Amino acid sequence: MTFGAGVTSENFLPARNHPLNQSPLYKVESRRKLATLLFSDLSNLQALANHQQDNYRNFNLVHAGKNRSIELPKPALQRVHRRLFHLLDVLEKPDYLHSGRKQRSYITNARVHLGAVPLIKLDIEKFYASVSSARVYRFFNEVMRCSPDVAAVLSKLCTANDHLPIGSCTSQLLAFFSAKPMFDELHRHSRECDVRDSYYVDDLTWSGVQATRSFLWAAKQIVHHHGFKYHGARVYTADQAKVVTGVLISGDRLGVQRNRELELWNAVNALNWRDPSAALKAIDRLIGKSSANAQIDERFVQRTRQLRAQKLEMLSAQRFIETAQPPESP
């Protein structure tokens, strides 16, 4: 399948994964076997499943201007989630998915839609909160073919307040697998209309000559049919610059959004060199942002090198000051 501007599926070769029926989670029929699989014991696993509210630390976090309620698993449950994440991470995933998998990212998601063609975006509203424990149960019971009691324990272990928690390493993959029937139907509809499609967590994107408002209406109906709500619909014409998962698309080129570029430059200029400790923490964050931008725009490669050189100079100056200080008098 061609993704535009010479980009094909061969550019996105996935890491080696296993079909669902080859997973250790497939057809687990006893809770004791599940406990062994999750490197735990049955009594501990059952206690975690029966005391869901005690297993999370709750707090609010402002991210991208939005106030998010975070439910972070406590250490005992987090260990189980990490093991479960490893088992889910190696499951086979469809080519249209660009989140929660190796060799894919928000950048490859945008690259699918290169070219001067119409483009449509749609978001699933409150995706994690919309994936109930019943949906998670159905995934483990009907798709992974676990016994009802095993699926029940797994759904309790993986949800908080009857939904997937923001803060667990398992939530992104479980959200996808639990909603996979919807994504599969959207993908079939896209293929039937000769429209390119890609999905990144809750961001749905389509592009092509047939990416029209009527296509968007049909996509909305599919999302609604599967019990999800949508928002943030955006339709771009062929000649417009587009933003997909934070990446600017101008024809056959990817770029960094102007506001993000300006934000980086302003942050560099605002570094407080009089406070070395604070400046070092700030420059580490800026190196991370600049490195991410460098994957999109090669102009940021040089800026990243400059920031790393500045960091080395700061570290050298800090060591010189520390060694030059006279010893304290006894």
N, C-alpha and C positions, 0 to 999 in steps of 0.2 A: 504493500500500500504506500502511495506517495503522500508526503506531508507538506509538500510545497517547497519551492526554491532549492530543489536538489536534495531535500531532506527526506529520507526514507526510513522505514522501520528498522533497517539494518544499522542505522546510526544509534539506535536505542536498544542494543542487544542486552537482554536482562541477565542478571546474575542467575546462576543455576538454582532452580527451585524444584520443589517436589509436588506432584499431583496430590490433591486432597486425600485420595485413598491410600497414599503411601506415607501419610503423616502418622506419627505415634499417637496423635489424638483421635485418629479415625477408629470408630467402633470401640471406644473404651466403654466397657459394660459394668465395671465395678468401681466404687469410690476408693477402695483400697488401691487398686491399680492406678487410679488417677493421682492419688497422694504420692505414690512411688514415682510416677512420671513427673510430678511437680517438685520432686526432691523434698517432700514433706512427709508427715505421718497423718493418718486418718483423723485422729482426735484434734490435731492442730488445724487441719484443713476445715473440719466441720465447725470448729469454734470460730474461725475467721468468717465462714459463710453465715453463721447464725448471729453474728454481732457486727453487721455492716456499718452501723453508725459510729462505732468505736474505732473503726479501722482507718479513718481519714482525718487529716488536719485541714480545716476549712479557713480560707482567707480570700480577700478580694485583691485583684491585681488589675491595674490600668494598663492596657496594651493597645497601641494604635488608636488611642482616643476612646477606647471602649472599656467599661468596667466589667471584668470577668470574675465570676465566682469559681475559685479553684478548690478542688477536692484532691488533696495530695495523699496518696497511700502512706500509712505509717510503715516503719521498717519491716515488720513481720509480713504484712500483706505485700509490700513492695518486692520482697524476695520472690514470692509466688508469681507476681505480675511479670517480673523480669524473666523468669523461666518460661512462663506462658508466652511472653513476647517472642522469645527465641523460637518457640515451636510454631507460632503464627507467621513469623517473619520469613521462614523458608517455604511457606506454602506458595504454590504457583499463582501468579496474578496476571490478569489480562493486559494486553499491550496498551490499552487506552489509559491505564492508571499511571500517574506520574508522582504520586505521593506514597510515602511509606515503603519505599523499595530502593535497593541499591542501583546506582548508575542513572537514577532519575532525580529530578529536582524541579523547582519552580521555573528554572531556566529552560529545561528540556520541554516542560509543559508549554511555555510560550513559543518555543522554536517550532512546534508542530504547526503553528498558525502563521508562519512567514508567508508573505505574498500580498499583493494588492487585491484583496478580495473582501467581501463583507464578513463581519464577525459578530457573534452574539455571545454575551456572558449572562450567567444566572447563578445565584447563590442559593444553597439550601439553608433555610433559616434555622438557627440553633440546632445544628446537626447532631452534636453529641447528646444534647438534652432530648432530642427526638428519637434517639435509639434506646428504646425501653429494654428492661430486663426480659420481656417477652420476646422481643426480636432477637436478643442474644441467645435466649434459650432455643429458639427455632433454628438458629444457625448451628448450634452444637448438636441438637437432637435430629434435625431433618437433613442437614447438609453433611455434618461430620459423623452422623449416625451413632452418636453416643446414646447410651441408655437414658431414660427419663430422669433417674435420680442423679446420674453424673452430669447431665445437662443442667439440671436445677442447681447443683452445687457450683458449677462453672459460672452460671448466670449471676448467682449471688456474689461470687468472688470478684466478678468483673464490673459490677454496677454499684452505684450509691444513689439512694433516694430514687430508685427505679429508673436510672438512666446511666449512660456511660460518663464517668467523671473526667472533667478537664484536669489533667495532672497525672494521669496514669499512662505509662508507656504502652499499654495494650489498647487504649481507646481508639487511636487512629485506625489501626488495622481491623479491630472489631467493628468499628463504624462502617468501614467499607464492606467487609464480608457480610455483615448483617443487612446492608442495603444493596448488596450486589444484584439482586433481581431487578431493581430499579436502574442501576447503571447499565446492566446488560440490555435492558429494553431501550434505553436511550441510545446505546451504541448501535443496536439493530436499526433503529429509526434513522440514525445518522447515515449508516451504510446504504439504506434504501433510498435516501435523498442525495447520495453522493456528497455528503458533507463531512469534513474532517472533524473529529471530536477528541477531547482530552479532558481528564478529570483530576483535580488536585484537591484532596480532602473534600471541602464543600463547594469548591469553585468549579462550575461547569462551563466549558467553552466549546463553541462550534464555529467553523469558518468554511467559506466556499460560496460559489455563486448562488446556491440554493439556501444559504443561511439567511432566511427572510423572517419577517414578522409572523407569517403563518407557520413556519418551522418552529419558531419560539413558542407560539401558542400550543402546538402539539407537544412540545417538550414539557411545558408547564402542566399539561394534562397528565402526562406520564408521571411526573413528580407527585402530583396531587393523588393520582390513583394509588400510589404506593404509600400513602399516608404521611407524606412530608409536606412542609410549607416552603415556599420560595420567596425571594426578594432580590433587590439589586439588579433587575434586568437591564441590560444595556445593549443597544444595537448600533454597530459602527458601519458606515458605508465603506466601500472599497478604498477610497482615496484618503480616508481619515487615518491619523496616527492612533494606535490602539495601545491599551495597557492590559496585559494579561499576567496574572499573579505577580504584579508589581514590576513587570518588565515592559519596557516601551518597544512597540513594534512599528517600524516605519518602512513599509514595503517589504524588501527582502533583508532588512537589517534589524538586529536587536540593539537596544540602547538603554542607558540609565535615565530614569525620569529626571527632568530638570530640577525639580524641587529637592530630590534626594541628593543630587550632585551639589546643589547650593548648600544644603544642610551639612554635608561633609566638609566643604571648604570653610564654612562659618565655624564649625566645631574645631577644626585645626587652628584657625586663627584665634579662637577663644581659649586655647590651652593656657592654664595657669602655671607658668614655668617657675613661679616663686614657691610653689608647693610641689616638690618633686614626687612625693608619694601619690598625690591626687593626679598629677600629670601623667605618671606611668600607667595608672589604672585607666585614665581617659584615652591615652594613646593606644593601649591594647584594644579597647573597643573600636577605635577608629581604624586600626589595622584590620580588624575583622570585617568592618563595613567596606573598607576599600578593597580588600581581597575578594569579597563577594561581588562588588561592582566590576572588578577586573575579569571575572568570568564572563561578563557581558560585553564590556567595552575595554579594549586593550590600553586606552589612555590611562586607566587606573593602575596598570602594572607599575609604571614609573612612580606614581604617587605612593603606592604601597611600599616600594623600595625606599623612597624618601622617608616615609614614616618609620620604617624599621631602622633606618640609619639614625634618625633622630632618637629613637628609643635607646640604641646602643650608646649614643653620645650622652644621654641622660644617665644611663647606668654607670658609665665610666666616670662622669662627673660626681655622681653620688658616692662611688667607691673612693674617689680621690678625697672628697670632703671627710668621709668617715676615717680614712687612714691619716689624714693630716691633722685631725683634732688631737690636742695634747691629752695624755692620760689624766684621769682624775687624781687629785692629790689624796693621799691616804688620810 
